[in-house]
Amino acid sequence: MFRNKLTFRNLCIASAIVVILKIVYIVFFHKEFWAVEDFTIATNIVKYHEYSQFIKQGPTAYKLPVYPVCISFFLELFGDSGLMALSVFQAVLSFFSPLLIYKILELFEKKVVGILAGFLFILSPSYFIYPTIIEATNIFVPLLLLWFFCYFSIWFLKKEKTVHYVSLGLLTGVLFLTQVVIVPLAMMMLLALLFFKKATWQKFSVLMIVLCLIYSPWVVRNYFIFDQLVLSKTPAWQNVYVGFTANNQLFDDLKLISVERDNFLYGMSDEVSELEMEKVYKNEVAKETQWEPIFFIKKAISNFICLWYVPPKYFYDNSISVLLGRKIPVLIFNVLTIPSLLLIFRRNKMLFWFSILFFGNFTMPYLIGHAANIRFKLDFEWYQLILVAIIMIEIYNRLTKKRILERCASRII
């Protein structure tokens, strides 16, 4: 009975129903749309036709361009209702995420796992509410899932048409201009196409040329603006600094930057360029830590806990909404991920090491910087849902087998 309900048709229906519920919630019940830097840049694009966070300082590279440009489109088109329209669009876009999860697993010949993982995505409280948040995760997750589908289509189906490599190169460029965290993993996976002879040098060259054509205008633009090479975006030391601020740190002995000092430095960013602010943040970290390794080791531990559980601002919040909406689900996911990885290790070593690489790619940057936002985990939590689905199917199969054996034994007796 359980497996009979796990069909692609039911997944599509469930996803559509949840999208409708999201839209109803957004239009009739949600009161305020939370937005920060991306929205500020988008506002300046619409108002001044300038990609700038602080318009009097001129152009910025504080954020990658895809999401701010996306926001600006809705602000230009819908005016004061732009954020609501964007949220509705994000809700509609979320319809495709569980379906793409299924299509990816279908390539691995794991249809039932794909369907169950899709349902887990639909039922996730965090993914349900997130379209109301004006953050790049809303477009990054479906983009990343589409990228994986295109990538593994080439890997498994050995698609040799040039158009498939052009499409993957185009999608890779857009993905890199949305979230920098994916770049190391994606580049290793692209090189694996060559290493495992899934792509010829000719096709791989086409892919990389398209990728460069999409991505290089951003680098060239940054060079002319800042007179130096900015490959992705400017914040680096700022992220390390934020990990030591009182509001974004879990351990009391690592709250080296007071709220007052943090507010003062944040206020400086209105007057000081983002590259100069990077020097300020680096000096602040140096002053407070004296570059003692113990501070950075303990911060990495703190960040790991906050990334894989909840950020500091929710850590001691045990309200019903936080417990049921985030804390309990993420604990269940984490607990079930461990036996799932052990199971995969016994059955498919390559998939196991890919999983470790995948989680490591998304975890390491936040150990160095900070883990103050839930969206960091949501960028890759969908993969955890796949692992949870694997172990759930395994448990179900074993229980079913046990019941069958018990029935057979009872008949014999």
C-alpha positions in Angstrom: 0.0 0.0 0.0 2.8 2.4 1.0 4.8 1.8 -2.2 1.7 2.0 -4.4 1.2 5.6 -3.4 4.8 6.5 -4.5 4.0 7.5 -8.1 5.2 10.4 -10.2 1.6 11.4 -10.8 0.9 11.6 -7.1 4.1 13.6 -6.6 3.1 16.1 -9.2 -0.4 16.5 -7.7 1.0 16.9 -4.2 3.6 19.4 -5.4 0.9 21.4 -7.2 -1.4 21.4 -4.1 1.5 22.6 -1.9 2.3 25.4 -4.3 -1.3 26.6 -4.2 -1.2 26.5 -0.4 2.0 28.6 -0.5 0.5 31.2 -2.8 -2.6 31.4 -0.6 -0.4 31.9 2.4 1.8 34.5 0.6 -1.2 36.6 -0.8 -3.6 36.4 2.2 -1.7 35.7 5.3 2.0 36.7 5.0 2.5 40.3 6.3 6.1 41.2 5.7 8.8 40.1 3.3 12.2 39.9 4.8 14.9 41.3 2.4 18.4 42.7 2.8 21.4 43.3 0.4 20.0 41.7 -2.7 16.9 43.8 -2.4 18.9 47.0 -1.9 20.9 46.3 -5.0 17.7 45.5 -7.0 16.1 48.8 -5.8 19.1 50.7 -7.1 19.0 48.9 -10.4 15.4 50.0 -10.9 15.7 53.5 -9.5 19.2 54.5 -10.7 20.0 51.8 -13.3 23.1 51.0 -11.4 24.2 47.7 -9.9 25.1 49.2 -6.5 24.5 48.5 -2.8 25.2 52.1 -1.7 24.4 54.3 -4.7 26.7 57.2 -3.6 29.7 54.8 -3.6 28.9 53.6 -7.2 28.9 50.0 -8.5 29.3 47.0 -6.2 30.3 43.3 -6.3 29.0 42.7 -2.8 26.5 40.1 -4.2 26.5 37.9 -7.2 24.2 39.4 -9.9 21.6 36.7 -10.8 19.3 37.1 -7.8 19.4 40.9 -7.5 18.7 41.2 -11.2 15.8 38.8 -10.8 14.4 40.9 -7.9 14.7 44.1 -10.0 12.7 42.5 -12.8 9.7 42.0 -10.4 10.2 45.5 -8.8 10.2 47.1 -12.2 7.1 45.1 -13.4 5.0 45.2 -10.3 6.2 48.2 -8.3 5.1 48.2 -4.7 3.8 44.7 -5.1 7.1 43.4 -6.5 8.2 41.4 -3.5 4.8 39.7 -3.3 5.0 38.8 -7.0 8.5 37.6 -6.5 7.4 35.4 -3.6 4.6 33.9 -5.7 7.1 33.2 -8.5 9.4 31.5 -6.0 6.5 29.4 -4.8 5.7 28.4 -8.3 9.4 27.6 -9.0 9.4 25.3 -5.9 6.9 23.1 -7.8 9.8 21.8 -9.9 12.2 20.9 -7.2 10.7 17.7 -6.0 10.1 16.6 -9.6 13.7 17.3 -10.4 14.8 15.3 -7.4 12.8 12.4 -8.8 14.2 12.8 -12.4 17.8 12.8 -11.0 17.1 9.6 -9.0 15.5 8.1 -12.0 18.8 8.3 -13.9 20.3 6.2 -11.0 17.4 3.7 -11.4 16.1 4.7 -8.0 12.6 5.8 -8.8 11.0 4.9 -5.5 13.7 6.7 -3.6 13.2 9.7 -5.9 9.5 9.8 -5.3 9.8 9.5 -1.5 12.6 12.2 -1.4 10.3 14.4 -3.5 7.5 14.0 -0.9 9.9 14.7 1.9 10.9 18.0 0.2 7.2 18.9 -0.2 6.5 18.2 3.5 9.6 20.1 4.7 8.4 23.1 6.9 11.5 25.1 6.0 11.2 24.6 2.2 7.4 25.4 2.5 8.0 28.8 4.2 11.1 29.9 2.4 9.5 31.4 -0.8 8.5 34.3 1.5 12.1 35.0 2.2 13.9 37.2 -0.4 17.1 35.1 -0.6 18.9 33.5 -3.5 18.3 30.0 -2.1 14.8 30.1 -3.7 16.3 30.1 -7.2 19.6 28.4 -6.4 18.0 25.1 -5.3 15.9 24.5 -8.4 18.9 25.7 -10.6 21.2 23.3 -8.8 18.8 20.4 -9.2 18.4 21.2 -12.9 22.2 21.3 -13.2 22.5 17.9 -11.6 19.9 16.5 -13.9 21.6 17.8 -17.0 25.0 16.7 -15.7 24.0 13.1 -14.9 22.0 12.9 -18.1 25.3 13.3 -19.9 27.1 10.9 -17.4 24.6 8.1 -17.7 22.9 8.5 -21.0 26.2 9.5 -22.8 24.6 12.3 -24.7 27.0 13.3 -27.4 25.1 16.2 -29.0 26.8 19.5 -28.8 23.6 21.1 -27.6 23.7 19.2 -24.3 27.2 20.5 -23.5 26.1 24.1 -24.5 23.1 23.8 -22.2 25.3 22.5 -19.3 27.9 25.3 -19.9 25.1 27.9 -19.9 23.5 26.5 -16.8 26.9 26.3 -15.0 27.6 29.9 -15.7 24.2 31.0 -14.3 24.7 28.8 -11.3 28.2 30.2 -10.6 26.7 33.8 -10.8 24.0 32.8 -8.3 26.0 31.1 -5.5 29.8 30.9 -5.2 29.7 28.0 -2.8 28.9 25.5 -5.6 31.9 26.4 -7.7 34.5 23.9 -6.2 32.2 20.9 -6.4 30.8 21.7 -9.8 34.3 22.2 -11.3 35.5 18.9 -9.9 32.4 17.2 -11.3 33.0 18.8 -14.7 36.6 17.6 -14.7 35.3 14.1 -13.8 33.5 14.0 -17.2 36.9 14.0 -18.8 38.7 11.8 -16.2 36.0 9.1 -16.5 35.8 9.5 -20.3 32.1 10.6 -20.2 33.0 13.6 -22.5 35.5 14.1 -25.3 37.9 16.9 -25.2 36.0 18.6 -28.0 32.7 18.5 -26.2 34.3 19.5 -22.9 35.9 22.5 -24.6 32.5 23.6 -25.9 31.2 23.4 -22.4 34.0 25.4 -20.9 33.8 28.1 -23.7 30.1 28.6 -23.1 30.8 28.8 -19.3 33.5 31.4 -19.8 31.3 33.4 -22.2 28.5 33.5 -19.5 30.7 34.2 -16.5 33.6 36.3 -17.8 31.6 39.6 -18.3 31.1 39.7 -14.5 34.9 39.4 -13.9 35.7 42.0 -16.6 33.2 44.4 -15.2 34.6 44.0 -11.7 38.2 44.6 -13.0 37.2 47.9 -14.7 35.3 49.0 -11.6 37.7 48.0 -8.8 40.9 48.1 -10.8 41.7 44.6 -9.5 40.6 41.1 -10.0 37.4 40.1 -8.2 36.5 36.7 -9.5 33.3 36.3 -7.6 32.2 38.8 -5.0 34.0 41.1 -2.5 33.0 39.8 1.0 35.7 37.4 2.4 37.1 38.8 5.7 33.6 40.1 6.5 32.3 36.6 6.7 35.1 35.6 9.1 34.4 38.7 11.1 30.7 38.0 11.4 31.5 34.7 12.9 33.0 36.5 15.9 30.1 39.0 16.5 27.9 38.7 19.5 24.7 38.2 17.5 26.1 35.5 15.2 28.1 33.4 17.6 27.0 30.5 19.8 29.8 30.3 22.2 30.1 33.1 24.7 33.9 33.1 24.8 33.9 33.7 21.0 31.6 36.7 21.0 34.6 39.0 20.5 32.8 41.7 18.7 30.2 43.5 20.8 26.8 44.6 19.4 27.8 48.2 19.7 31.1 47.7 17.9 29.4 45.7 15.2 26.7 48.4 14.7 29.5 51.0 14.4 31.4 49.1 11.8 28.2 48.3 9.9 27.4 52.0 9.8 30.9 52.6 8.3 29.9 50.6 5.2 27.7 53.5 4.1 30.7 55.7 3.8 33.6 53.3 3.1 34.0 51.2 0.0 33.5 47.4 0.3 37.2 46.7 -0.5 38.3 49.1 2.2 35.8 47.6 4.6 37.5 44.2 3.9 40.7 45.6 5.3 38.7 46.9 8.3 37.2 43.5 9.0 40.6 41.8 8.6 42.2 44.2 11.1 39.3 43.7 13.5 39.7 39.9 13.4 43.5 40.3 13.9 43.0 42.6 16.9 40.5 40.4 18.7 42.2 37.0 18.0 45.9 37.8 17.6 45.7 35.0 15.0 45.6 32.4 17.8 44.5 29.1 16.2 42.3 28.1 19.1 39.8 30.9 18.2 39.3 29.7 14.7 39.2 26.0 15.7 36.5 26.7 18.3 34.6 28.9 15.8 34.7 26.1 13.2 33.1 23.8 15.8 30.5 26.4 16.7 29.7 27.0 13.1 29.4 23.3 12.4 26.8 22.9 15.1 24.8 25.9 13.9 25.0 24.9 10.3 23.7 21.4 10.9 21.2 22.4 13.6 20.0 25.9 13.9 21.8 29.4 13.8 22.6 31.1 17.1 19.4 33.3 17.1 17.2 30.2 17.1 19.4 28.0 19.3 17.7 28.7 22.6 14.3 29.4 21.0 12.0 26.5 21.9 8.7 28.0 20.7 6.4 25.6 18.9 7.0 27.1 15.5 10.8 26.7 15.8 10.6 23.2 17.4 8.2 21.8 14.8 9.3 24.0 11.9 13.0 23.5 12.2 14.6 21.9 15.2 12.9 18.5 15.3 12.8 17.9 11.5 16.5 18.8 11.2 17.5 16.5 14.1 15.5 13.6 12.5 17.2 14.3 9.1 20.7 14.3 10.8 20.0 11.1 12.8 18.8 9.2 9.7 21.6 10.5 7.5 24.2 8.5 9.4 22.8 5.0 8.9 22.0 5.9 5.3 25.6 6.8 4.7 26.8 3.6 6.3 24.4 1.7 4.0 25.6 3.5 0.9 29.2 2.8 2.0 28.5 -1.0 1.9 26.7 -0.9 -1.4 28.2 1.9 -3.5 31.6 3.3 -2.5 31.5 6.0 -5.3 28.2 7.4 -4.2 29.4 7.4 -0.6 32.5 9.4 -1.3 30.4 11.7 -3.5 28.1 12.3 -0.6 31.0 13.1 1.7 32.4 15.5 -1.0 29.0 17.1 -1.4 28.5 17.8 2.3 32.1 18.9 2.7 31.8 21.3 -0.2 28.9 23.1 1.5 30.2 22.8 5.0 33.8 24.0 4.8 33.1 27.6 3.7 30.8 28.2 6.6 33.3 26.7 9.1 35.7 29.4 8.0 33.1 32.2 7.8 29.9 32.1 9.8 26.7 30.0 9.9 24.2 32.6 11.0 21.5 31.9 8.4 19.2 28.9 7.9 19.4 29.3 4.1 23.0 28.0 4.2 21.7 24.6 5.1 18.7 24.8 2.8 21.1 25.1 -0.1 22.0 21.5 0.3 19.4 20.0 2.7 17.5 18.5 -0.2 20.4 16.0 -0.7 19.9 14.9 2.9 16.3 14.2 2.1 17.5 11.8 -0.6 19.6 9.9 2.0 16.7 9.9 4.4 14.5 8.4 1.7 17.1 5.7 1.1 17.2 4.5 4.7 13.4 4.8 5.0 12.9 2.5 2.0 15.5 0.1 3.4 13.7 -0.1 6.7 10.4 -0.6 5.0 11.8 -3.4 2.8 13.3 -5.2 5.8 10.1 -4.9 7.8 8.0 -6.1 4.9 10.4 -9.1 4.4 10.2 -9.9 8.1 6.4 -9.9 8.0 6.4 -12.2 4.9 8.8 -14.6 6.6 6.7 -14.6 9.8 3.5 -15.4 7.7 5.3 -18.2 5.9 6.5 -19.6 9.2 3.1 -19.5 10.8 1.6 -21.4 7.8 4.3 -24.1 8.1 3.6 -24.5 11.8 
